[in-house]
């Protein structure tokens, strides 16, 4: 994958304004705005100069980007689901995102789909270059690597970090959340494995006195 061109700042980028809501999977004991700035994620800053928050534009994206991140995933355990929450978030203003998913947007800036499916090191260089672009966007809008029809967001938290939390539930919460989970699992043909069992108590032996 090519590195960002030196004249990227003079190249027009397409900006999409999106009001949400957005969706995020996160640890059940952590808040939904816990950022990624470890350098281990695709669009993290290569110099750790800004934090990045990864969001899905729908629940399907928030699921597949977390639980099916490793290609070939066919099963997921209920204990994993119980320890992850799905949050629905709405920004306090529409997000201004550089569109990397629309027709022609990659060709215009001189890159291809390896930006969201190839090596992280080069993708992080593009993250930094697009972060520093004169458009001063809030983040990047890009297709999910595992489901290209779904859209994901890499949000630059030094530009925007204020959200209203509309809902937060365990991925395995009963009721409507469990129905949604079943629909998503069926869509991706991922089997849910119950791996938490409660041992039944042995009946108390009663002694008969004569």
N, C-alpha and C positions, 0 to 999 in steps of 0.2 A: 504494500500500500504506500502511495506517495506521502511525503511529508507536506505540510501546508505550504503553499507558495508564498514567497516573500511579499508579493503584492496583494495578499488576501484582503487587506484592509481597504483596497480600492475596488474590490469586486462586490457587486450587489448581492445581498442575501435576502431571501424571502422571509418576511416576518409574519407569523400567525399570532393572532390574539385569541386566547382561550380562557374562558371564565370558569371552566370546570363543571361539575366536580371532578376531582382526581382521586385515585385510590392507591393505597400503599399497604403492603404486607410488612409487618415488623414483629419483633419479639413481644410477647404478651406483657412482659414486665417493663418494656421501654415505651417511650412516647413515639408517636408517628413521625416526628420531625427530627429523629436522630439521623444525622447526615453521614455520607460516606466521604471520608477524606484520608483514607489509609493508603491510597495508591493501588488498591487491589481491585477496584471496579473500573469499568470501561471508560467512563468520562471523568474520572477523578482528575484533579489538577496534578500535573506531573511534578510541580514544585510545591504542592500543598499550600498554595497561596489563597485558595478559596475552597469552601466545602460544597459538596454536590448532594442533592436530595433526589432520589430516583422514585418516580411516580408512574402509575399506569393510568391511561385515559378511561379504562373500564376495569371491572372486577376480573375479567378473563386475563387481561394483561398482568395485573397484579399477582394473579395466581401462577401463571405459566413462567413468568420471569423469576419467580422465587422457587417454586416447588419442582419445576421441570428444567431448571437452569442447566443441569447436566444432560446433554443430548442422550436420548435413549431411555430416559426415565419412564418406567411403566407402572410403578407402584409408589404409594405414599402411605405412611403409617398415621393412625389417628393420634398417636402421642405427639408427633411432629405438628399436626394440625392444631391440636389443643394448645400448643406453646407458641402459636403465631396468631396475631390479630390482623384483621382487615379494617383499616380506617378509611372513611370517606371525608375528604377535605375540600374546602372551597377557599380560594385565595381572596384577600380583601380587595383585590382589583384584578382585572384580566391579565394573564401572563403574556408577555411578549416573547415568543419563541422563534428561534431560527428553524425554519422548516427543512428537514432533511428527508422527508417522506414524500413530498409532492413531485410531480413529473418535472424533470429538468433541473431540479434543485442541486443534485450531486454533480452533474456535468458542469454546471456554471461555476462551481467553486473548485473543480479539478480533483474530485475524489470519486470513489465508487462504493458499492454496498459492503466492501470489507470494513468500512468505517464502523458499522455496527455488527459485523460478523467475523472480523479478523482479529489480529493481535491487539492487546490492550495498550501496549507502549505507544504505538502510532496513534491510536484513537485518543489517547490522553494529550498528545501534541496538538491534535485538531481541537480538542476541548479548550485548551489554553488559547489557541489562535482565534477561535470563534468567540471565546469569552472576551478577548481583547479587541474584537472587531468594533469599529466606530458605531455600529448599530446599537451597541450596548444592550443586547437582548438579555432577558431574564434566564434563558436556558435554551435547550435544544429539544426539538420534537423529532422523534425518529421511530422507525418500525421495529417491533419486537423481533429479535433474532429467531425466535422459535415459532412465531406466528406473525408474519409480515403484515397481515391485515389489521393487527392491533397496534396501537400507538403508545409509545412510552415517552417520558419526559425526564431529562437530566436538568435539574434546576440549580442555578448558581445562587447559593444562599447569601452571598454578599450583595446580591441585587434584590432578592425578594425572599422573605421568610415568614410572612404573616398569613396565617390561615385560620379559618373557623373549622373546628372539628365537628362534623355533622353526625358521625356515627363511628363507634368502635366496638367490634365484637371478635371473639375467638372465631377462627375459621371453622371450628367444629361446634359452634353454639347451636343449640336446638332451635327449631322453628324455621322461619324463612331463610336464615343463613344456611341451615343444613340442606334445604331444598336447592338453594343456589349452588352450594358445593357439589351436590349430586349432578346438577345440570352441567357444571364445568367439567367434572370428572368424566362424565359420559361423552362430552364433546371431544375431549382429548384422549379418551379411552385409557384413562389412568385408574388402576384398581386401588381402592382404599382398604388397607389392611388394619384390622383391629389388633393391637399389640399390648393392650392393657387389660388384664383379667383380674377379677376379684375372686380369690379362692373361696369356695363354698366351705362353710363350717361343717365339720363332722358331727353327726347327731350324738348327743350325750348318752352314754351307755347307762341304763338304769339297772341297778342291782335289785333282785327280788329277794326279800327276806322270808324265811320259812320259820 
